[in-house]
Structure formats: structure tokens, C-alpha cells
Amino acid sequence: AKHYASSDIKAAAESLVSLWGQLSAASADKGLKLREAADQQQFARESNDFDSWLRETEAVLRSDDLGKDFATVTYLLKKLQLLENDIQVHGTLLLRLGDQGRALVSRGHFNAKSIERQLRSLEERFSGLSGLVEERRSHLQASQDVHQFFRDIEDESQWIREHLVVAASPDVGSSLTSVHNLQKRHDAFEMELTNKKLRIKDIGLQANQLVSTGNFASDAIQLQNRQLQSSWKNLLA
């Protein structure tokens, strides 16, 4: 027999099914938004970490520290090589971050424009690192050339100072043996002068080359070269 309230029961059941459907849809939508929010938080966290690394790297590459001597410049060049390796590693991280961000955008993420903007900024800045690296390397190599030049200048200047003292000595020998020894030392000195003449000339050419490239230390290079050439002339006089 038909229940006296069957129509009410049917209506209640249909209402319950409808409510359940609405609840399920709302729950699914809520779950999707929560997953999107979690994905964006992860993207934002990794993006911020990458941004921090970028700022530190850009600061290092824009540093005006070119080293105080040959050893420190060489150390800075080695550090630059290590930084280049780190940049390559972060290039891989940025590719993964880009895939992650674009996946969020393609799914219609509610904050898609912000994600695209942040990702574009990171990629553009990362792309600019290669130019900064080359500029930094060029400056450091120029500095290394200068400090090598100054070291060579000092070596030759020291040799000239030592031999100026010998050349100015009034000792002409007091016996045949001593005269003979002095003559041998003088002959050896004449041979050294021939070799040094070529070296001093090379340094002068190197100075001109460094100056012609617009080296940042051109004034100091010219000054030290003039002083060396003057000392050399004094030794020959």
C-alpha cells in the first residue's frame, strides 16, 4: 500500500539530494581554492627566495671592488667563476619555477596576473646576469693586468736600484786578482744590461698598450713607466 506521506517523503529526499549536491560542489570548489592558495604560497615562497638570491648576486656583480693587488684580483676572479657555476644551477631552478607559475596561470588561477608579473620580472633580471658577469670579468681582468704590470715595474726598478749602487762604487781593485774579478763582474753586468734592455722596452710597450685600451689606471701606468724609463737611463749614463 502506498504510504500516506509518500509525496512528502519523496520531496524531502529530493531536497536532501539537492542539498548534498550543493554541499559537494561547494566543498569541491573550496578544496580547489585551498589547493590554488597553497600552490600560490609555495610559488610565492620560492619566488621570494629566488628574488633574494638575485639581489645578492646583482650586488656582487656590480661591486666596485677590483682588488688591491695581484693576489686579491686573482681571488676575485676565482670567486666570479664560482658565482657563474651558481648562476647555472639557479637557471635550472628558474626553469622549474617558470613551469610551476605557468601551470598555475593555465589553470585559471585567481591571482594569475600577479604570478605572470612576478615570473616575468625574475626571468628578465636573471637574463641580465650574463651581461653583468661579462662586465665584471672584463673589469677584473683589466685590474689583474694593471697589478701584474705594477709588479713587473717594481721588480725591474728594484734591479736597477741595486745595480746603480754597484755602478757608482769607486772600487777599481787593489790588486791584479781583484781587478780581474771586477772585470768579470762588469762583463756579466754588461750581458745583463743587454737582456734588461729588451725587458724595459717590453714594459714600455705594455704600458702604451694598457693606456690605449682606456685602462682605469692609465695615469698611474704612465707615471710608473716614466719613472722606470728614467731610472734605466740613469743606470746607462
C-alpha positions as CSV (number, residue, x, y, z in Angstrom):
1,A,0.0,0.0,0.0
2,K,1.2,3.5,-0.7
3,H,2.4,5.4,2.4
4,Y,0.1,8.2,3.2
5,A,3.0,10.7,3.2
6,S,4.9,9.3,0.3
7,S,4.8,12.6,-1.6
8,D,6.3,14.4,1.3
9,I,9.0,11.7,1.7
10,K,9.9,12.0,-1.9
11,A,10.1,15.8,-1.8
12,A,12.3,15.6,1.3
13,A,14.5,13.0,-0.3
14,E,14.9,15.2,-3.4
15,S,15.6,18.2,-1.3
16,L,18.3,16.2,0.6
17,V,19.9,15.1,-2.6
18,S,19.9,18.6,-3.9
19,L,21.4,19.9,-0.7
20,W,24.1,17.2,-0.8
21,G,24.9,18.1,-4.4
22,Q,25.2,21.8,-3.4
23,L,27.4,20.9,-0.4
24,S,29.6,18.6,-2.5
25,A,30.0,21.3,-5.2
26,A,30.8,23.9,-2.6
27,S,33.3,21.6,-0.9
28,A,35.0,20.8,-4.2
29,D,35.2,24.5,-5.0
30,K,36.5,25.2,-1.6
31,G,39.1,22.5,-1.9
32,L,40.2,23.8,-5.3
33,K,40.7,27.3,-4.0
34,L,42.6,25.9,-1.0
35,R,44.9,24.0,-3.3
36,E,45.3,27.0,-5.5
37,A,46.1,29.1,-2.4
38,A,48.6,26.5,-1.3
39,D,50.2,26.3,-4.7
40,Q,50.5,30.1,-4.9
41,Q,52.0,30.3,-1.4
42,Q,54.7,27.7,-2.5
43,F,55.3,29.7,-5.7
44,A,55.5,33.0,-3.8
45,R,57.9,31.5,-1.2
46,E,60.2,30.1,-3.9
47,S,59.9,33.3,-5.9
48,N,60.9,35.4,-2.9
49,D,63.9,33.1,-2.3
50,F,64.9,33.5,-5.9
51,D,64.4,37.2,-5.7
52,S,66.7,37.4,-2.6
53,W,69.4,35.4,-4.4
54,L,69.1,37.7,-7.4
55,R,69.5,40.8,-5.4
56,E,72.6,39.4,-3.7
57,T,74.1,38.2,-7.0
58,E,73.4,41.6,-8.7
59,A,75.1,43.4,-5.8
60,V,78.2,41.2,-6.1
61,L,78.4,41.7,-9.9
62,R,78.0,45.4,-9.6
63,S,80.7,45.7,-6.9
64,D,83.5,48.3,-7.5
65,D,86.0,46.1,-5.6
66,L,88.7,45.3,-8.2
67,G,91.3,44.1,-5.7
68,K,94.2,45.9,-4.1
69,D,96.9,43.7,-5.6
70,F,97.5,40.8,-8.0
71,A,96.7,38.1,-5.4
72,T,93.3,39.6,-4.4
73,V,92.3,40.2,-8.0
74,T,93.1,36.6,-8.8
75,Y,91.0,35.6,-5.8
76,L,88.1,37.7,-7.0
77,L,88.3,36.1,-10.5
78,K,88.0,32.7,-8.9
79,K,85.0,33.8,-6.9
80,L,83.4,35.0,-10.1
81,Q,83.9,31.6,-11.7
82,L,82.2,30.0,-8.7
83,L,79.4,32.5,-9.0
84,E,78.9,31.6,-12.6
85,N,78.5,28.0,-11.6
86,D,75.9,29.0,-9.1
87,I,74.1,31.0,-11.7
88,Q,73.9,27.9,-13.9
89,V,72.3,26.0,-11.0
90,H,69.8,28.7,-10.4
91,G,69.0,28.8,-14.1
92,T,67.6,25.3,-13.7
93,L,65.7,26.4,-10.6
94,L,64.2,29.2,-12.6
95,L,63.0,26.9,-15.3
96,R,61.2,24.8,-12.8
97,L,59.8,27.9,-11.1
98,G,58.6,29.1,-14.5
99,D,56.9,25.8,-15.3
100,Q,55.2,26.0,-11.9
101,G,54.0,29.5,-12.4
102,R,52.7,29.0,-15.9
103,A,50.9,25.9,-14.8
104,L,49.0,28.0,-12.2
105,V,48.2,30.6,-14.8
106,S,47.0,28.0,-17.3
107,R,44.6,26.5,-14.7
108,G,43.0,29.9,-14.4
109,H,44.4,30.7,-11.0
110,F,42.6,33.6,-9.3
111,N,45.9,35.5,-8.9
112,A,47.2,34.7,-12.4
113,K,48.2,38.3,-13.3
114,S,50.3,38.7,-10.2
115,I,52.0,35.4,-10.9
116,E,52.8,36.3,-14.5
117,R,54.2,39.7,-13.5
118,Q,56.4,38.3,-10.8
119,L,57.7,35.5,-13.1
120,R,58.4,37.9,-15.9
121,S,60.4,40.1,-13.6
122,L,62.5,37.2,-12.3
123,E,63.2,35.9,-15.8
124,E,64.2,39.4,-17.2
125,R,66.6,40.1,-14.3
126,F,68.1,36.6,-14.5
127,S,68.7,37.1,-18.2
128,G,70.6,40.3,-17.4
129,L,73.1,38.5,-15.2
130,S,75.1,37.3,-18.2
131,G,75.9,40.8,-19.2
132,L,76.8,41.7,-15.6
133,V,79.1,38.7,-15.4
134,E,81.0,39.7,-18.6
135,E,81.3,43.3,-17.4
136,R,82.6,42.2,-14.0
137,R,85.1,39.8,-15.6
138,S,86.3,42.5,-18.0
139,H,87.0,44.9,-15.1
140,L,88.7,42.3,-13.0
141,Q,90.9,41.2,-15.9
142,A,91.9,44.8,-16.6
143,S,92.7,45.2,-12.9
144,Q,94.8,42.0,-13.0
145,D,96.7,43.3,-16.0
146,V,97.4,46.5,-14.1
147,H,98.6,44.8,-10.9
148,Q,100.8,42.4,-13.0
149,F,102.3,45.5,-14.7
150,F,103.0,47.2,-11.4
151,R,104.6,44.1,-10.1
152,D,106.8,43.8,-13.1
153,I,107.7,47.5,-12.8
154,E,108.7,47.0,-9.2
155,D,110.9,44.0,-10.0
156,E,112.8,45.9,-12.6
157,S,113.0,49.1,-10.5
158,Q,114.5,47.0,-7.7
159,W,117.1,45.5,-10.0
160,I,118.0,49.0,-11.3
161,R,118.4,50.4,-7.8
162,E,120.6,47.6,-6.8
163,H,122.9,47.9,-9.8
164,L,123.0,51.7,-9.6
165,V,124.8,51.2,-6.2
166,V,127.2,48.8,-7.9
167,A,127.8,51.1,-10.8
168,A,128.5,54.0,-8.6
169,S,131.1,52.2,-6.5
170,P,134.5,53.8,-6.6
171,D,136.2,50.4,-6.1
172,V,138.7,49.8,-9.0
173,G,140.6,47.0,-7.4
174,S,143.7,47.0,-5.3
175,S,145.5,44.0,-6.9
176,L,145.6,42.1,-10.1
177,T,143.3,39.5,-8.8
178,S,140.7,42.0,-7.5
179,V,140.9,43.9,-10.8
180,H,140.3,40.6,-12.7
181,N,137.3,39.8,-10.5
182,L,135.9,43.3,-11.0
183,Q,136.3,42.9,-14.8
184,K,134.4,39.6,-14.8
185,R,131.6,41.1,-12.8
186,H,131.5,44.1,-15.2
187,D,131.3,41.8,-18.2
188,A,128.4,39.9,-16.6
189,F,126.8,43.2,-15.8
190,E,127.1,44.2,-19.5
191,M,125.3,41.0,-20.5
192,E,122.6,41.6,-18.0
193,L,122.1,45.1,-19.4
194,T,121.6,43.7,-22.9
195,N,118.8,41.4,-21.6
196,K,117.3,44.1,-19.4
197,K,117.2,46.5,-22.3
198,L,114.7,44.2,-24.1
199,R,112.7,43.8,-20.9
200,I,112.5,47.5,-20.2
201,K,111.4,48.1,-23.8
202,D,108.7,45.4,-23.5
203,I,107.4,47.1,-20.3
204,G,107.2,50.4,-22.1
205,L,105.2,48.8,-25.0
206,Q,102.9,47.1,-22.5
207,A,102.3,50.4,-20.8
208,N,101.3,52.0,-24.1
209,Q,99.0,49.1,-24.8
210,L,97.3,49.3,-21.5
211,V,96.8,53.0,-21.8
212,S,95.5,52.7,-25.4
213,T,92.7,50.4,-24.2
214,G,91.5,53.1,-21.8
215,N,92.5,51.2,-18.7
216,F,91.1,52.8,-15.5
217,A,94.7,53.2,-14.1
218,S,96.1,54.8,-17.2
219,D,97.6,57.8,-15.2
220,A,99.4,55.6,-12.7
221,I,100.6,53.3,-15.5
222,Q,102.1,56.2,-17.4
223,L,103.7,57.7,-14.3
224,Q,105.4,54.4,-13.2
225,N,106.6,53.7,-16.7
226,R,108.2,57.2,-17.0
227,Q,109.9,56.6,-13.6
228,L,111.2,53.2,-14.8
229,Q,112.5,54.5,-18.1
230,S,114.2,57.5,-16.3
231,S,115.9,55.1,-13.8
232,W,117.0,53.0,-16.7
233,K,118.6,55.9,-18.5
234,N,120.4,56.9,-15.2
235,L,121.8,53.4,-15.0
236,L,123.2,53.6,-18.5
237,A,124.6,57.1,-18.1
